[in-house]
C-alpha cells in the first residue's frame, strides 16, 4: 500500500480514470482506487464501466446493472465518482476514445491520470491506438510485488523514454508513466460470481449496498 505524499498542487485539476467491467464492482477495485486518489491528491477519480471491452469476454450482467452497482459503491465516497460515457457508445470501449472525449471537456493544463494494473499495462501494445494514449494523459501503473510478466519490447522502449520513478513528480497534463506499488486484496469478480452462482455468501467482498442490489435483482444466479 502506498504511503500518502504531498502532491504538488496548482490551479490545474487532477483527475484519475479507472476503467473496468465492474462485474461486479468489489472491495479490491474500491480500495485500490481510494488509495491512489489519496496518495496522488486527486480532485476526482472516475470509475468508468466499460460497455463492450475489446480484450475481454462480454460482461455477465447488463450495463445498467453494472452502472447502478458502481454508483451505489461510491455514493458519498469523495473523491470517487462514476463516469458512464462508455456505456453511451454503441461500439467497443476503447480507452483512447474515452480519453479524447474527457480531454475535450477539461482545461488545457488539467492533469489526467489513467490507472492500469500491471497485466493490462503489459498488454498495452495490443490496444487500439495505444501509442496515442500519452498525448492525453499520464499513465499510473498499479504494480504489485508478485507481478512476474515481462513487458514487450515496444513497451520497454516507451518506459525507458517516458517513465518517472516518483509518481508525485508527474508534471503537465500528460505524457509520462509512473508506478505505484500496491498489495492488492485477494478478491476477484470471477470469485464473487462463482460464490453467488453456488448460492454462497459474498458478504464483505462487495459493499453491502451492492450485495443488496445483486440479491434484489437476482444477478449472478446459476442458470436453471
Residue pairs with C-beta under 8 A, 6 or more apart in sequence:
1 35
1 182
1 183
2 35
2 36
2 39
2 180
2 181
2 182
3 39
4 38
4 39
5 39
5 41
5 168
6 41
6 168
7 14
7 40
7 41
7 168
8 168
8 171
9 41
10 109
11 109
12 107
12 109
12 110
12 111
12 173
13 43
13 44
13 106
13 107
13 110
13 111
14 40
14 41
14 42
14 43
14 44
14 110
14 111
14 113
15 42
15 43
15 44
15 45
15 46
15 102
15 106
15 110
15 111
15 112
15 113
16 33
16 36
16 37
16 40
16 42
16 44
16 45
16 46
16 112
16 113
16 114
16 115
16 140
17 45
17 46
17 48
17 83
17 98
17 99
17 102
17 112
17 113
17 114
17 115
17 137
18 29
18 32
18 33
18 36
18 45
18 46
18 47
18 48
18 115
19 47
19 48
19 49
19 50
19 86
19 93
19 95
19 98
20 29
20 47
20 48
20 49
20 50
21 49
21 50
21 53
21 56
21 59
21 66
21 189
22 29
22 47
22 49
22 66
22 69
22 70
22 189
23 59
23 60
23 61
23 66
23 189
23 193
24 61
24 66
24 69
24 189
24 192
24 193
24 206
24 210
24 214
24 219
24 220
25 47
25 66
25 69
25 70
25 73
25 206
25 207
25 210
26 187
26 188
26 189
26 192
26 205
26 206
26 210
27 185
27 187
27 204
27 205
27 206
27 207
28 184
28 185
28 186
28 187
28 188
29 47
30 73
30 74
30 77
30 80
30 207
31 184
31 185
32 115
32 142
32 182
32 184
33 45
33 47
33 80
33 115
34 45
34 77
34 80
35 182
36 42
36 45
36 115
36 140
36 142
36 180
37 45
37 79
37 80
39 167
39 180
40 113
40 140
40 167
40 168
42 79
42 113
43 79
44 79
44 80
44 81
45 79
45 80
45 81
45 115
46 80
46 81
46 82
46 83
47 70
47 74
47 80
47 81
47 82
47 83
48 82
48 83
48 84
48 85
48 86
48 98
49 63
49 66
49 67
49 70
49 82
49 84
49 86
49 87
50 59
50 86
50 93
51 63
51 86
51 87
51 89
51 92
51 93
52 58
52 91
52 92
52 93
53 59
53 92
53 93
54 92
54 93
54 94
54 127
54 128
55 123
55 126
55 127
59 66
60 193
60 220
61 219
61 220
63 87
64 87
65 213
65 217
65 219
67 82
67 84
67 87
68 213
69 206
69 210
69 213
69 214
70 82
71 82
72 207
72 209
72 210
72 213
73 206
73 207
73 209
73 210
74 80
74 81
74 82
75 209
83 102
85 98
85 101
85 102
86 93
86 98
89 97
92 128
94 127
94 128
94 129
95 114
95 127
95 128
95 133
96 127
96 128
96 129
96 130
96 132
96 133
96 136
99 112
99 114
99 133
99 136
99 137
100 136
102 112
102 136
103 112
103 136
103 137
106 112
108 173
109 172
109 173
110 173
111 138
111 170
111 172
111 173
111 174
112 136
112 137
112 138
112 173
112 174
113 137
113 138
113 139
113 140
113 170
114 133
114 137
114 138
114 139
114 140
115 140
115 142
116 124
116 139
116 140
116 141
116 142
117 141
117 142
118 141
118 142
118 143
118 144
118 147
118 149
119 147
119 149
121 139
121 141
121 151
121 155
122 149
122 150
122 151
122 152
122 155
124 130
124 133
124 155
125 152
125 154
125 155
127 133
131 158
133 139
134 158
134 162
134 174
134 175
134 176
134 177
135 174
135 175
136 173
136 174
137 173
137 174
138 170
138 174
138 175
138 176
138 177
138 178
139 176
139 177
139 178
140 167
140 177
140 178
140 179
140 180
141 177
141 178
141 179
141 180
142 180
142 182
142 184
143 179
143 180
143 181
143 182
144 181
144 182
144 183
144 184
145 181
145 183
151 159
158 177
159 177
162 175
162 176
162 177
163 176
163 177
163 178
163 179
164 170
164 176
164 177
164 178
165 178
165 179
166 178
167 178
167 179
167 180
169 178
170 176
170 178
187 205
191 205
192 202
192 205
192 206
192 220
193 220
195 201
195 202
195 205
196 202
196 214
196 219
196 220
196 221
197 220
197 221
197 222
198 222
199 222
202 211
202 214
203 211
206 214
213 219
214 220
